Amino acid sequence: MNIDGIPTRTLRAHPEQRAIDIIDQSCLPHVLHWVRVATLEAAAHAIRAMQVRGAPLIGVTAAYGLAIALDFEASDRCLAEAAALLRSTRPTAVNLHWALARMEAALAPLPPEARCAAAWLEAAAIADEDVAQNVAIGQHGLALWRDLIVADGRTLNVMTHCNAGWLATVDRGTALAPVYAAHDAGVPVHVWVSETRPRNQGLLTAWELDQHGVPHTLVADNAAGLLLRRGKVDAVIVGADRIAANGDVANKVGTYLKALAAADNGIPFYVAAPRSTIDFACADGAGIPIEERDGDEFRLVHGLDSRGVPSALRQAPAAADVANPAFDVTPAWLVRAIVTERGACPASRDGLLGLYPEEAHD
């Protein structure tokens, strides 16, 4: 995607320096700041503190974090300990665990002296595959929307939640990939961007849409139902942090409410995600762990003060008892289709296995 008209990925690898550069997303949308990550601990912090976020990008960052760790020591013990530390950073996003399992499977059989170079190559392969998968998701999602696109050029109005765009992946995004595909194909498209409290990832969505020139409007989370009710939305599309084998979807908290409102108003609700987000070992949404984050993410509001300086404003007392679940689960029956790099399917076990028959087990 573009930043100031320049095609840019969200992660830059420097294998010759044994480091990566990431966008510190905690500074957006106010400041675009790149951070050098050159240690395992820095990679784990970047994931845990949400300097990088979005399930696919978390997985890629973890893969590179493991590669960085093995540059210091590539023993069996170091491989296992580094993977364990990275796994502990975020419990819900299954791409993290998928990427680390893939890295371990590729590296464990190798002698220690061969692991570092192989780790950088495998991490790069995961990153490149993410981009290719997102391009495919964009085309499959656009094909699904063909019946919503009318010949007279009426604008296609899409609603999304959280940020499942370019910033949540290496490039193109998942939920926003069909939006970018439509825009780049000349289809008039407009996006209703939900702010997504308490971390306001919708501001990231608005920032990247603006960078790429896609018309959009930022709205408060609680305005979504009214917009759906008034017929202002043609389709809702979100990403996912984990999809259970039966099609239940874990995504940023607030997704479930949008799915309910969409169903009540007959608006199609889609989920876009790559294979690495589907957890065939998890039978249904009840088995998905829901991350509970620090309460100060809710008690404090971050932004710029009147002088343009980043600051935090307390909206609740420090001692206030708050709950801050990071995700909720949308049941499969509310999802019109799941869009993956292999195509679109019903949100069901049979639908998912239709795309991934190799996951069928007796």
Secondary structure, DSSP 8 states (H G I E B T S, - for coil): -EETTEE--SEEEEGGGTEEEEE-TTSTTT---EEEE-SHHHHHHHHHTTSS-SHHHHHHHHHHHHHHHHHH--SHHHHHHHHHHHHTS-SS-HHHHHHHHHHHHHHTTS-HHHHHHHHHHHHHHHHHHHHHHHHHHHHHHHHHGGGGS-TT---EEEEE-S--SGGGSSSS-STTHHHHHHHHTT--EEEEEE--TTTTTHHHHHHHHHHHT--EEEE-GGGHHHHHHTT--SEEEE--SEEETTS-EEEETTHHHHHHHHHHTT--EEEE--GGGEETT--SGGGS---B--THHHHEEEEE-TTS-EEEEE-S-TT-----B-EEEE-GGG-SEEEETTEEE-SSHHHHHHH-GGG---
